Amino acid sequence: MPASRPAIPVVGIGASAGGLEPICELLAAVPPASPFAYVVVQHLDPLQIGMLPELLQRVTAMPVREAADGMPLEAGHVYVIPPNRDLGYAHGLLRLTLRPQTRTQSVSIDHFLNQLAAECGSLAAGVVLSGMGSDGTAGLRAIQERGGMTLAQQPASARFAAMPQSAIDAGSADIVARAGDMPALIAERLAQPPQHVLHVLPGAQRRNALAELLQNLLTRTGNDFADYKMNTVMRRIERRMALHQCPTLEAYVALLQDNPGEVQLLFKEMLIGVTNFFRDQKVWEQLKAVALPQLLEAHPDGAAFKAWVPACSTGEEAYSLAMVFSEAIEHVSPRAKYSLQIFATDLDPDAIDRAREGLFTHSIEADVSPERLQRFFVADERGYRVRKELRNMIIFAQQNIISDPPFTKLDVLSCRNLLIYFSPKLQQRLIPLFHYALKPAGLLLLGSADTPGHFTELFAPLPGGSRIYQRLDAGSQRLVHYFPTRVAAVAPIPNEARSASMNGNLQSQVEQLLLKKHTPAAVLLNRDGDILYIHGRTGAYLEPAAGKANWNIHAMARDGLRYPLADLLQRALAEEGPQVLPGLVMKSASGQELSVDLSAEALRDGEALEGMALVTFLSAPRQAARRTRLASPRVTELEQQLAQARLEIQAVRDEMQTSREELRSANEELQSTNEELQSTNEELTTSKEEMQSLNEELYTVNAELQSKVDDLSLVNSDMKNLLNSTDIATIFLDNVLHIRRFTTQATQVYKLIASDVQRPLSDIASDLVYPELEQDAGEVLRTLVFSEKQIPTRNGRWFTVRIMPYRTVDNVIDGLVLTFINITGAKQLESQLRALSLADGADGGSP
């Protein structure tokens, strides 16, 4: 096809069960000489001949054609998908492919809309009408991402609301309207190409309006988009402006001020949730074949790995990583136990909720192999649901990668196709942050357009060129870039203040040095346990909790201190004076046992410290603490009691172990039964999906046939009126001379009633004096030569009786047609003329 062929706007219309009526309603509302091409994609029965083009041609003046492979699209035309085919669109031509027989649910709408989005971009409009399932949701999202327009039928006006409701719930529909209102809405949006209205304003005025808009987003949503690439931000803003027909950015800012709901919609627009399973297949292949095996070989005795997937959207990336890891550990030693905990985060709370649900539409069949679908998913009536063992590997949470603290001590960090939306300045801050979050030799996965930039001493690419990088050790001077978090921290002492303190007297400096070296580590808390200030080195007693940053001491206290600390704080806040809890035993981060003395005291002096508590930590090596306790008889007695208690606990533990083994055996039997039931349930679910798909197709066929029946009823009425208007008595007979049908006038010749249909004609009484009727009828059936005779009746009437073969549309003889034309008047005139003629002859012969 010539590259110079002009692009035309294309409207893709998707529908399933109950879709014929809204499709007709939509096309009937399209004005003549429409500048758009319309493509109708409906779920059809693959075994039935398509009648949809013929039915749609009756409601629109536009030519309606059945799509053919290689057919170009023309404005003002309607194209209909043929049965048992998938319809695509590339280089201005329609492409037909045979629908795969292995597909359990039709995703032909998603298939076409995805290609339409890639081909037409902002000149595409996607429409989802009545139907069951969720086909079309993913296709509308693809059109959204390319700047096109998306519409869904109002669920209340749809015979089956599942398909439009799915698109609405997923946020894929820009407009929800009745089918008849859609052509006018599409014309407003697509009739003119999108204009960059932002450039109409002067530069300073445009910057001020944009700054006000971004500040509005920050105030209403708590998220700052100032560090995003402005070209991307502008495109998103322009798209919302075009939908609202705002001529300038100032007008759109005013709309935001008056419409808080639009702020949330713009926020959703800014979050580019483009994702799918195993995007960039080469990356996942190298991760499974090379990178992960190297990581596993470095831990031959097993390990618990951690991974982070920022900007996970609806979870496809995180689930892909979990599947690849599960497949990679199949080839290692069965004795070693490996696990992977994935932290998947995103800014969009709705996307996180959908990711947590783990339910995906049937469109994932295009990206996930049948083997993976069978192993990692369970077929559901709405699509595919992630299996529990895969879901348990992932923790989903809302997080802002720009401002929230990162996860640390990671083995894998997958940040794919996110950096391309950030400014270079922000990218330079994120790469060192990724280095800080990863363990030595950890893996960093980037998108096809992402690179570590000039931080070549922080990451080295793995051979293969698939954007997988390995963390390198680097000097601290390259790691000075760090993000301010939302957690309030104590501000560092300014240089001026530090200089002043150095110029103070010697006594003050010595006192400060002694305080630093000889006072115990301590933390200042509020009543809820949130840390307000940290003095000294508290790393041996506290550690940051996994997940979103939490500065509460109950979440950060190490094992051995957490529960005693909670009781100690409660006592300190309730009683006067310091509360001490000596001799607690805990393990430090290095594994060394320490004896810790905890003390807590509520601060009541001064308004600034009112209601706060100071907790101090004082530790000694475990051996020193043990020697101190052995010197006390009371301690010896307590240790003997402890030993006795341990023996009793051991006995109870043995009994519990026996019970546990019995329960394990019962659990294995139940698990075996559950697997059998689950297998049966999967088979039933598959059958249900097949029946649902067949039901949709049959519903469509039924609607088409119903339209045909209506047409045939109309034709039948026309024929009945035509026969009655001729005033000719007609009887239709079959091959054995049984009555098939008769007109009202036939009752004047034969004594016919409605129940005489299918009775032999010879059983019906007649006024005709025509005993040879059956013989003549048989002769006509044999020779196919019609017969015509003038037959009198017993009451003095005359009829021309004509016997003719009944021929079907296929020219097959299927009975006889008897017509009776009343010629009584003609016979009477003939008799009168004969009488006059005889009278004249008699007069002429007299003398």
C-alpha positions in Angstrom: 0.0 0.0 0.0 1.4 3.4 -0.8 2.8 5.2 2.2 1.2 8.5 1.0 -2.3 7.2 1.6 -3.9 9.7 4.0 -4.9 8.5 7.4 -8.6 8.6 8.2 -10.3 8.4 11.6 -11.5 4.9 12.4 -14.2 3.9 14.9 -13.9 0.4 16.2 -17.2 -1.0 17.5 -17.1 -4.1 19.7 -20.2 -6.0 20.9 -21.4 -9.5 21.8 -24.7 -10.8 23.1 -27.4 -8.2 22.8 -25.2 -6.0 20.6 -27.3 -6.0 17.4 -29.7 -3.4 18.7 -27.2 -0.8 19.9 -25.1 -1.3 16.8 -28.1 -0.5 14.7 -28.9 2.4 17.0 -25.4 3.8 16.7 -25.1 3.5 12.9 -28.6 4.9 12.3 -27.5 8.1 14.1 -24.4 8.6 11.9 -25.0 11.5 9.5 -24.6 11.1 5.7 -21.1 11.5 4.3 -19.4 10.7 7.6 -15.6 11.4 7.5 -15.0 8.2 9.6 -14.7 4.6 8.8 -16.6 2.2 11.0 -15.5 -1.3 11.8 -17.9 -3.7 13.6 -16.4 -6.6 15.6 -19.0 -8.9 17.1 -18.7 -12.4 18.6 -20.3 -14.6 15.9 -21.1 -18.3 15.7 -18.2 -19.7 13.5 -20.6 -22.3 12.0 -23.2 -19.8 10.8 -23.3 -17.7 7.6 -22.9 -14.1 8.6 -26.1 -12.1 8.1 -24.9 -9.0 10.0 -23.9 -6.9 6.9 -27.4 -7.4 5.4 -29.1 -6.5 8.6 -27.0 -3.3 9.2 -27.4 -2.1 5.6 -31.1 -1.6 6.4 -30.4 1.1 9.1 -27.7 3.1 7.4 -27.1 4.8 4.1 -23.4 4.0 4.3 -22.2 1.0 2.3 -21.8 -2.0 4.6 -19.2 -4.6 3.6 -17.9 -7.8 5.1 -14.2 -7.4 5.8 -11.7 -9.2 3.6 -8.0 -9.7 4.0 -6.1 -6.7 2.5 -9.2 -4.5 2.2 -8.4 -0.8 2.6 -10.6 1.4 4.8 -12.6 4.2 3.3 -14.4 7.0 5.0 -18.2 6.7 5.1 -18.1 2.9 5.0 -19.0 0.2 7.5 -16.9 -3.0 7.7 -18.1 -6.1 9.5 -16.0 -9.0 10.8 -16.8 -12.4 9.2 -17.5 -15.5 11.4 -14.6 -17.5 12.8 -12.0 -14.9 12.1 -9.9 -12.4 14.0 -9.7 -8.9 12.5 -6.6 -6.8 12.5 -5.5 -3.5 11.0 -2.0 -2.5 9.8 -0.7 -0.1 7.2 -4.2 1.0 6.4 -5.4 -2.5 5.5 -7.7 -4.9 7.2 -6.1 -8.2 8.1 -8.0 -11.5 8.7 -6.6 -14.5 10.5 -8.3 -17.7 11.5 -9.5 -17.7 15.1 -7.4 -20.2 17.2 -9.4 -23.3 18.1 -7.7 -23.5 21.5 -9.1 -20.2 22.7 -11.8 -20.7 25.3 -13.1 -17.1 25.2 -13.3 -14.7 22.3 -11.0 -11.7 22.6 -11.5 -10.6 19.0 -12.5 -7.1 20.1 -9.3 -6.6 22.1 -7.3 -8.0 19.2 -8.7 -5.4 16.8 -8.7 -2.4 19.1 -5.0 -3.0 20.1 -4.0 -2.9 16.5 -6.3 0.0 15.8 -4.5 2.0 18.6 -1.1 1.2 17.2 -2.1 2.1 13.7 -4.2 5.2 14.2 -3.2 6.7 17.5 -5.2 9.8 18.3 -7.4 9.2 15.2 -8.8 6.1 16.7 -12.1 5.8 18.6 -13.1 2.6 20.5 -16.7 1.7 21.4 -17.8 -1.2 23.6 -21.5 -2.1 23.6 -23.7 -4.9 25.1 -22.1 -8.2 25.8 -21.0 -10.8 28.4 -17.4 -11.0 29.7 -14.7 -8.4 29.5 -13.6 -8.4 25.9 -12.8 -4.8 24.8 -11.5 -3.5 28.1 -7.8 -4.0 27.3 -8.3 -2.6 23.8 -9.9 0.6 25.0 -7.0 1.0 27.4 -4.6 0.7 24.5 -6.5 3.4 22.6 -6.4 5.6 25.6 -2.7 5.4 25.9 -2.2 6.4 22.3 -4.4 9.5 22.7 -7.6 8.2 21.1 -11.2 8.4 22.3 -13.0 5.6 24.2 -16.7 5.1 24.8 -18.8 2.5 26.6 -22.5 2.0 26.5 -24.5 3.0 29.5 -25.0 -0.3 31.4 -28.6 0.5 32.1 -29.3 0.6 28.4 -27.4 -2.6 27.5 -29.2 -5.9 27.4 -26.0 -7.5 28.8 -24.0 -4.9 30.8 -20.9 -7.0 31.7 -18.7 -5.8 28.8 -19.3 -2.0 29.1 -19.3 -2.3 32.9 -15.9 -4.0 32.8 -14.5 -1.1 30.7 -16.0 1.5 33.1 -14.7 -0.2 36.2 -11.2 -0.4 34.7 -11.2 3.3 33.9 -10.8 2.5 30.2 -13.9 4.5 29.0 -13.5 8.2 28.6 -17.3 8.6 28.0 -20.3 6.6 29.0 -23.4 7.2 26.9 -26.2 5.7 25.0 -25.4 4.1 21.6 -27.5 6.7 19.7 -25.6 9.6 21.3 -22.1 8.3 20.4 -21.8 9.5 16.8 -22.2 13.2 17.8 -19.7 12.8 20.6 -17.2 11.1 18.4 -17.6 13.8 15.7 -16.9 16.6 18.3 -13.6 14.9 19.2 -12.3 13.4 16.0 -13.7 15.7 13.3 -10.7 18.0 13.8 -7.2 16.8 14.5 -6.0 17.6 18.1 -4.6 21.1 18.4 -1.8 22.0 20.7 -3.8 24.8 22.4 -1.2 25.3 25.0 1.0 27.2 22.6 -1.6 29.8 22.0 -0.8 31.5 25.3 2.3 33.6 25.8 5.2 31.8 27.4 5.1 33.3 30.8 1.3 33.0 31.0 1.5 29.3 30.0 4.2 28.6 32.6 2.1 30.2 35.3 -1.0 28.2 34.3 1.0 25.0 34.2 2.6 25.7 37.6 -0.9 26.4 39.1 -2.2 23.1 37.6 0.7 21.1 39.0 0.3 22.7 42.4 -3.4 21.8 42.3 -2.5 18.2 41.6 0.0 18.3 44.5 -2.6 19.8 46.9 -5.4 17.5 46.0 -3.5 14.2 45.5 -0.3 14.7 47.4 1.8 13.8 44.4 4.3 16.1 42.6 4.6 15.8 38.8 7.1 18.6 38.4 10.0 16.1 37.8 8.1 14.2 35.1 9.0 14.9 31.5 7.0 17.9 30.5 6.3 16.6 27.0 4.5 13.6 28.6 2.7 15.8 31.1 1.6 18.2 28.3 0.2 15.3 26.2 -1.9 14.1 29.1 -3.2 17.5 29.9 -4.0 18.2 26.2 -6.0 15.0 26.0 -8.2 15.9 29.0 -8.6 19.4 27.5 -9.7 18.0 24.2 -12.3 15.9 25.9 -13.7 18.9 27.7 -13.3 21.2 24.7 -11.2 23.7 26.7 -9.6 26.2 24.3 -6.7 27.3 26.7 -4.8 25.9 29.6 -6.2 28.7 31.8 -9.7 27.5 31.0 -8.8 24.0 32.0 -7.2 25.2 35.2 -10.5 27.0 36.0 -12.3 23.7 35.3 -10.1 21.9 37.8 -10.9 24.5 40.5 -14.6 23.9 40.1 -14.6 20.2 39.5 -12.6 18.1 42.1 -13.6 14.9 40.2 -11.6 16.1 37.2 -8.5 16.4 39.3 -8.7 12.7 40.1 -9.3 11.9 36.5 -6.3 14.0 35.5 -4.2 12.2 38.2 -5.3 8.9 36.7 -4.3 10.2 33.3 -0.8 11.1 34.5 -0.3 7.5 35.8 0.6 5.7 32.6 -0.5 2.1 33.5 0.8 0.4 30.3 1.8 -3.1 31.2 1.4 -6.7 30.3 2.8 -10.1 31.1 6.3 -10.9 29.9 6.8 -7.6 28.1 10.0 -7.7 26.1 10.3 -11.5 26.0 14.1 -11.5 25.5 14.6 -9.9 29.0 12.6 -12.7 30.7 14.4 -15.4 28.8 17.8 -14.1 29.8 16.7 -13.6 33.4 15.5 -17.2 33.6 18.4 -18.8 31.7 21.4 -16.7 32.9 20.8 -14.1 35.6 18.7 -16.1 38.1 20.8 -19.3 37.8 23.9 -17.2 38.7 22.1 -15.8 41.7 21.0 -19.2 42.9 24.5 -20.7 42.4 25.9 -18.1 44.7 23.7 -19.6 47.5 24.0 -23.4 47.1 22.5 -24.0 50.5 19.3 -22.1 49.8 18.3 -18.5 50.5 15.3 -16.2 51.0 15.6 -13.5 48.3 13.8 -10.2 48.1 12.8 -8.2 45.0 11.1 -4.9 44.4 8.9 -3.9 41.5 8.2 -0.2 41.6 5.5 1.2 39.4 3.9 -2.3 39.1 0.6 -0.9 37.8 -1.9 -3.8 37.9 0.7 -6.4 38.8 1.6 -8.1 35.5 5.3 -7.3 35.9 5.4 -8.7 39.5 3.6 -11.9 38.6 5.8 -12.4 35.6 8.9 -12.2 37.9 7.3 -14.7 40.3 6.6 -17.1 37.5 10.1 -16.9 36.1 11.7 -17.4 39.5 9.5 -20.5 40.1 10.6 -21.9 36.8 14.3 -21.1 37.4 14.5 -23.0 40.8 13.2 -26.2 39.2 16.7 -26.8 37.8 18.7 -26.4 41.0 19.4 -28.9 43.8 16.2 -30.2 45.4 17.9 -30.1 48.8 18.3 -26.4 48.8 15.2 -24.3 49.7 14.8 -21.0 47.9 12.1 -18.4 48.3 11.4 -15.0 46.8 9.5 -12.2 48.5 8.4 -9.5 46.0 7.4 -6.0 47.0 5.3 -4.5 44.3 4.4 -0.8 44.6 2.6 1.8 42.6 1.3 5.3 43.0 -2.3 4.4 41.9 -4.4 2.8 44.7 -6.9 1.5 42.2 -4.2 -0.3 40.3 -2.9 -1.8 43.5 -6.3 -3.1 44.4 -6.7 -4.8 41.0 -3.2 -6.3 41.4 -4.0 -7.7 44.8 -7.1 -9.4 43.4 -5.0 -11.3 40.9 -7.8 -11.6 38.3 -7.0 -11.0 34.6 -9.1 -11.1 31.5 -8.9 -13.7 28.8 -6.8 -11.3 26.7 -3.6 -12.5 28.6 -3.8 -15.6 26.5 -1.9 -13.6 23.9 1.1 -13.0 26.3 1.1 -16.1 28.6 1.7 -19.5 27.2 -0.9 -22.3 27.7 1.6 -24.2 29.9 2.0 -21.2 32.2 -1.8 -20.5 32.2 -2.4 -24.1 33.4 0.3 -24.0 36.0 0.0 -20.6 37.5 -3.6 -19.6 36.9 -7.1 -21.0 37.6 -9.8 -20.4 35.0 -12.5 -18.1 36.3 -15.8 -17.0 34.9 -14.4 -13.5 34.4 -10.9 -14.6 33.2 -7.9 -16.1 34.8 -7.1 -15.9 38.6 -3.5 -16.2 39.9 -3.0 -19.3 42.0 -2.6 -18.9 45.7 1.0 -20.1 45.9 2.1 -17.5 43.3 0.0 -14.7 44.9 1.6 -15.4 48.3 5.0 -14.5 46.9 4.0 -10.8 46.4 3.2 -8.0 48.7 1.4 -5.1 47.0 1.5 -1.6 48.6 1.0 2.0 47.5 4.2 4.0 47.4 5.7 7.0 45.7 9.1 6.2 44.5 10.1 9.9 44.3 9.3 10.8 48.0 8.9 7.5 50.0 11.8 5.5 51.4 12.9 2.6 49.3 13.0 -1.1 50.1 16.6 -2.2 51.0 18.7 -5.3 51.0 17.2 -6.4 47.7 18.4 -9.2 45.4 16.4 -8.1 42.4 15.0 -4.7 41.4 12.8 -4.5 38.3 12.1 -0.9 37.2 11.1 -1.3 33.6 9.9 1.6 31.4 9.5 4.0 34.3 12.5 6.2 34.0 11.5 7.3 30.4 8.7 9.4 32.0 11.1 11.2 34.4 13.3 14.2 33.8 17.1 13.6 33.5 17.5 15.2 36.9 15.2 12.8 38.6 16.8 9.8 36.7 20.2 10.8 38.2 18.7 10.7 41.7 17.0 7.3 41.2 20.0 5.3 39.9 22.1 5.8 43.0 19.0 5.0 45.1 18.6 1.7 43.3 22.3 1.0 44.0 21.7 1.7 47.7 18.6 -0.6 47.8 20.4 -3.6 46.2 22.7 -6.0 47.8 26.2 -6.5 46.3 25.9 -8.3 43.0 22.1 -7.7 43.0 20.2 -7.5 39.7 18.7 -4.4 38.2 16.1 -4.8 35.4 15.5 -1.8 33.2 13.2 -1.2 30.2 14.2 -1.2 26.6 14.6 2.6 26.6 16.2 2.9 30.1 19.9 3.0 31.0 21.9 3.7 34.1 23.3 6.8 32.3 26.7 7.9 33.3 26.7 5.8 36.5 28.8 3.1 34.9 30.7 2.4 38.1 27.5 1.5 39.9 26.1 -1.0 37.5 27.5 -3.3 34.8 25.3 -4.9 32.0 25.1 -8.6 31.8 26.2 -10.1 28.5 23.3 -10.4 26.0 22.1 -6.8 25.7 18.7 -7.4 27.4 18.9 -4.5 29.9 19.8 -6.6 33.0 22.5 -5.0 35.1 24.5 -6.2 38.1 25.3 -4.0 41.1 29.0 -3.0 41.5 30.7 -1.9 44.7 31.3 1.9 44.5 32.8 4.6 46.6 30.5 6.7 48.9 31.2 9.8 46.9 29.0 8.5 44.1 26.1 7.8 46.5 25.4 11.3 47.8 22.1 11.6 45.9 19.3 10.7 48.2 15.6 11.4 48.5 13.9 13.5 51.2 11.2 11.3 52.7 7.9 12.3 54.2 9.0 11.2 57.6 10.1 14.2 59.7 13.7 14.0 60.6 15.8 16.2 62.9 17.4 18.9 60.8 21.2 18.8 60.6 23.1 21.5 62.5 24.0 24.3 60.1 27.6 25.0 59.4 27.5 28.3 61.2 26.2 26.7 64.4 28.8 24.0 64.2 31.6 26.6 63.8 30.3 28.5 66.8 30.3 25.4 69.0 33.9 24.8 68.0 34.8 28.3 69.1 33.3 27.7 72.6 35.2 27.0 75.7 37.1 23.8 76.3 34.8 22.6 79.0 31.7 22.7 76.7 33.6 20.7 74.0 34.7 18.0 76.5 31.2 17.7 77.9 29.8 17.2 74.4 32.4 14.6 73.7 31.6 12.7 76.9 27.9 12.8 76.1 28.6 11.2 72.8 30.9 8.5 74.0 29.6 7.5 77.4 25.9 8.1 77.5 23.7 5.1 76.5 21.8 5.0 73.2 18.3 6.5 73.6 15.2 7.4 71.7 12.5 10.0 72.3 9.0 8.8 71.7 5.5 10.1 71.7 2.6 8.3 73.4 2.0 6.2 70.3 5.6 4.9 70.2 6.6 7.0 67.2 10.3 7.9 67.3 10.9 11.7 67.4 14.6 11.8 68.1 17.5 9.3 68.2 20.6 9.7 70.3 23.6 7.5 69.9 23.9 4.3 67.9 20.7 2.3 68.2 21.3 -0.1 65.3 21.9 -3.0 67.7 18.4 -2.6 69.1 16.3 -1.2 66.3 16.1 -2.0 62.6 13.8 -0.5 59.9 10.8 -2.8 59.2 10.2 -4.2 55.8 7.6 -2.5 53.6 6.6 1.2 53.7 8.8 3.2 56.1 7.5 2.9 59.7 9.2 4.9 62.4 7.3 3.3 65.3 9.5 1.7 67.9 7.2 -1.3 68.2 7.8 -2.1 64.5 11.5 -1.4 64.6 12.5 -3.2 67.9 14.5 -6.4 67.4 13.3 -9.8 68.5 13.7 -10.2 72.3 12.9 -6.5 73.0 9.6 -5.9 71.2 7.1 -7.4 73.7 9.0 -6.4 76.9 9.4 -2.9 75.5 5.6 -2.5 75.0 5.0 -3.4 78.6 7.8 -1.1 79.9 6.4 1.9 78.0 2.9 1.3 79.3 4.3 1.3 82.9 6.4 4.3 82.3 3.5 6.4 81.1 1.3 5.3 83.9 3.7 5.6 86.9 6.1 8.2 88.2 9.8 7.9 87.8 12.0 5.7 85.6 11.0 2.1 84.9 13.8 -0.4 84.5 13.7 -3.8 82.8 17.2 -5.5 83.3 18.7 -8.6 81.9 16.8 -9.0 78.6 18.6 -11.3 76.2 18.6 -10.5 72.4 20.7 -11.1 69.4 22.4 -8.3 67.6 22.5 -7.9 63.8 25.8 -9.8 63.8 24.3 -12.8 65.7 26.0 -12.1 69.0 23.9 -12.5 72.2 23.6 -9.4 74.2 22.2 -8.7 77.6 20.2 -5.4 77.5 19.0 -3.2 80.3 16.0 -1.1 79.2 14.8 1.9 81.0 11.9 4.2 80.2 10.7 7.4 81.8 7.8 9.7 81.0 8.9 13.3 80.6 6.6 15.8 82.4 8.9 18.8 82.6 8.1 21.6 80.2 5.3 21.9 77.7 7.5 20.8 74.7 8.3 17.4 76.3 4.9 16.8 77.9 3.5 13.4 77.1 6.8 12.0 75.7 8.9 9.2 76.9 12.7 8.6 76.8 13.9 5.0 76.3 17.5 4.1 76.9 19.4 1.0 75.9 22.4 -0.3 77.9 24.0 -3.6 76.8 26.8 -6.0 77.8 28.1 -9.2 76.3 26.1 -12.3 77.2 29.0 -14.0 79.0 29.5 -11.1 81.4 25.8 -11.1 82.2 25.8 -14.8 82.9 28.8 -14.5 85.3 27.0 -11.8 87.2 23.9 -13.9 87.6 25.8 -17.0 88.8 27.0 -15.1 91.8 23.4 -14.9 93.1 21.7 -17.9 94.8 18.4 -16.6 93.7 19.5 -16.7 90.1 20.7 -20.3 90.5 17.3 -21.3 91.9 15.5 -19.6 89.1 17.8 -21.4 86.5 16.9 -24.7 88.1 13.2 -24.0 87.8 13.8 -22.9 84.3 15.5 -26.2 83.5 12.6 -28.2 85.0 10.2 -26.1 83.0 12.1 -26.8 79.8 11.9 -30.6 80.5 8.1 -30.3 80.9 7.9 -28.2 77.7 9.9 -30.8 75.9 7.5 -33.6 76.9 4.6 -31.5 75.8 6.4 -30.7 72.6 6.9 -34.5 71.9 3.1 -35.0 72.4 2.4 -32.1 70.1 4.8 -33.6 67.5 2.9 -36.9 67.5 -0.4 -35.0 67.2 1.1 -32.9 64.4 2.1 -36.0 62.4 -1.4 -37.4 62.7 -2.8 -34.0 61.6 -0.3 -33.9 58.7 -1.4 -37.3 57.5 -5.0 -36.2 57.7 -4.1 -33.0 56.0 -2.4 -34.8 53.1 -5.5 -36.9 52.6 -7.7 -33.8 52.6 -5.2 -32.1 50.3 -5.4 -35.0 47.9 -9.2 -34.8 47.9 -9.0 -31.1 47.5 -6.8 -31.5 44.4 -9.3 -33.9 42.9 -12.1 -31.5 43.6 -10.1 -28.6 42.2 -9.4 -30.6 39.0 -13.1 -31.3 38.6 -13.9 -27.7 39.3 -11.4 -26.6 36.6 -13.0 -28.9 34.1 -16.5 -27.6 35.0 -15.2 -24.1 34.7 -13.8 -24.7 31.3 -17.1 -26.3 30.2 -18.9 -23.3 31.6 -16.7 -20.9 29.7 -17.2 -22.9 26.5 -21.0 -22.9 27.1 -21.0 -19.2 27.8 -19.1 -18.4 24.6 -21.4 -20.7 22.7 -24.4 -18.9 24.3 -23.1 -15.5 23.2 -22.7 -16.7 19.7 -26.1 -18.4 19.7 -27.7 -15.3 21.1 -26.2 -13.2 18.2 -27.5 -15.8 15.7 -30.9 -15.8 17.3 -31.1 -12.0 17.0 -30.2 -12.2 13.4 -32.7 -15.0 12.8 -35.3 -13.0 14.6 -34.7 -10.1 12.3 -35.1 -12.5 9.4 -38.3 -13.9 10.8 -39.7 -10.4 11.1 -38.8 -9.8 7.5 -40.5 -13.1 6.4 -43.6 -12.3 8.4 -43.8 -9.0 6.6 -43.4 -10.7 3.2 -45.9 -13.3 4.2 -48.4 -10.5 5.0 -47.7 -8.8 1.7 -48.3 -12.0 -0.2 -51.5 -12.7 1.7 -52.8 -9.3 0.9 -51.8 -9.6 -2.7 -53.6 -12.9 -3.1 -56.7 -11.6 -1.4 -56.7 -8.5 -3.5 -56.8 -10.5 -6.8 -60.2 -12.0 -5.8 -59.0 -15.4 -7.2 -59.7 -18.5 -5.2 -56.4 -20.4 -4.8 -55.6 -23.7 -3.1 -52.0 -24.9 -2.6 -51.5 -28.7 -2.5 -48.5 -30.9 -1.7 -47.4 -33.9 -3.7 -50.0 -36.2 -2.2 -52.8 -33.6 -2.8 -53.1 -32.5 0.8 -54.1 -29.0 1.4 -51.1 -26.8 2.3 -52.8 -23.3 2.2 -55.8 -21.6 0.7 -57.1 -18.1 0.2 -60.3 -16.7 1.6 -62.1 -16.8 -1.8 -61.5 -20.6 -2.0 -64.2 -21.1 0.7 -66.7 -20.1 -2.0 -65.8 -23.2 -4.0 -64.9 -25.7 -1.3 -66.3 -26.0 2.2 -63.0 -25.1 3.8 -62.2 -24.1 7.4 -58.8 -23.3 9.0 -58.5 -26.9 10.5 -58.7 -28.4 7.0 -55.0 -27.7 6.4 -53.1 -31.0 5.8 -56.3 -32.8 4.9 -56.7 -34.5 1.5 -58.6 -32.3 -1.0 -60.9 -35.2 -1.8 -62.3 -35.1 1.7 -63.6 -31.6 1.3 -67.1 -31.1 -0.1 -67.3 -28.9 -3.3 -70.0 -27.3 -5.5 -67.9 -28.1 -8.6 -69.2 -30.7 -11.1 -65.6 -32.0 -11.7 -65.2 -35.6 -10.8 -62.0 -35.8 -12.8 -60.2 -33.3 -10.7 -57.9 -35.7 -8.8 -57.1 -37.5 -12.1 -56.2 -34.3 -13.8 -54.1 -33.2 -10.8 -52.1 -36.5 -10.9 -51.5 -36.0 -14.6 -50.2 -32.5 -14.1 -47.8 -33.8 -11.4 -46.6 -36.5 -13.8 -46.2 -34.5 -17.0 -45.7 -31.0 -15.4 -48.1 -29.6 -18.1 -50.7 -27.4 -16.6 -54.4 -28.1 -17.1 -57.2 -25.5 -17.6 -60.9 -26.4 -17.8 -64.2 -24.5 -17.5 -66.3 -26.3 -14.8 -69.9 -25.6 -13.8 -71.2 -25.8 -10.2 -74.4 -27.3 -8.9 -75.8 -23.8 -8.2 -75.3 -22.5 -11.7 -71.9 -20.8 -11.4 -69.0 -21.4 -13.7 -65.2 -21.4 -12.9 -62.1 -21.7 -14.9 -60.1 -24.3 -13.0 -56.4 -24.1 -13.7 -54.0 -26.8 -12.2 -50.3 -25.8 -12.3 -47.1 -27.3 -10.7 -45.8 -25.6 -7.6 -42.1 -24.7 -8.1 -39.8 -23.7 -5.2 -37.1 -21.1 -5.4 -34.7 -23.9 -6.3 -36.9 -25.0 -9.2 -38.1 -28.1 -7.5 -41.7 -29.4 -8.0 -43.3 -29.5 -4.5 -47.0 -29.8 -5.2 -49.8 -28.1 -7.1 -51.5 -24.7 -7.3 -55.2 -24.7 -8.1 -56.9 -21.5 -9.1 -60.6 -20.9 -9.6 -61.6 -17.9 -11.6 -65.3 -17.1 -11.6 -66.6 -16.8 -15.2 -70.3 -17.0 -14.4 -70.9 -13.6 -15.8 -69.1 -14.4 -19.0 -71.1 -17.6 -19.3 -74.4 -15.8 -18.8 -73.5 -13.3 -21.5 -72.5 -16.2 -23.8 -75.8 -17.8 -23.2 -77.7 -14.6 -23.9 -75.7 -14.0 -27.1 -76.4 -17.6 -28.2 -80.1 -17.1 -27.5 -80.2 -13.9 -29.4 -78.4 -15.5 -32.3 -80.9 -18.4 -32.4 -83.8 -15.9 -32.2 -82.4 -13.9 -35.1 -82.0 -17.1 -37.2 -85.5 -18.1 -36.5 -86.9 -14.7 -37.6 -84.9 -14.7 -40.8 -86.2 -18.2 -41.8 -90.0 -17.3 -41.5 -92.1 -16.5 -44.6 
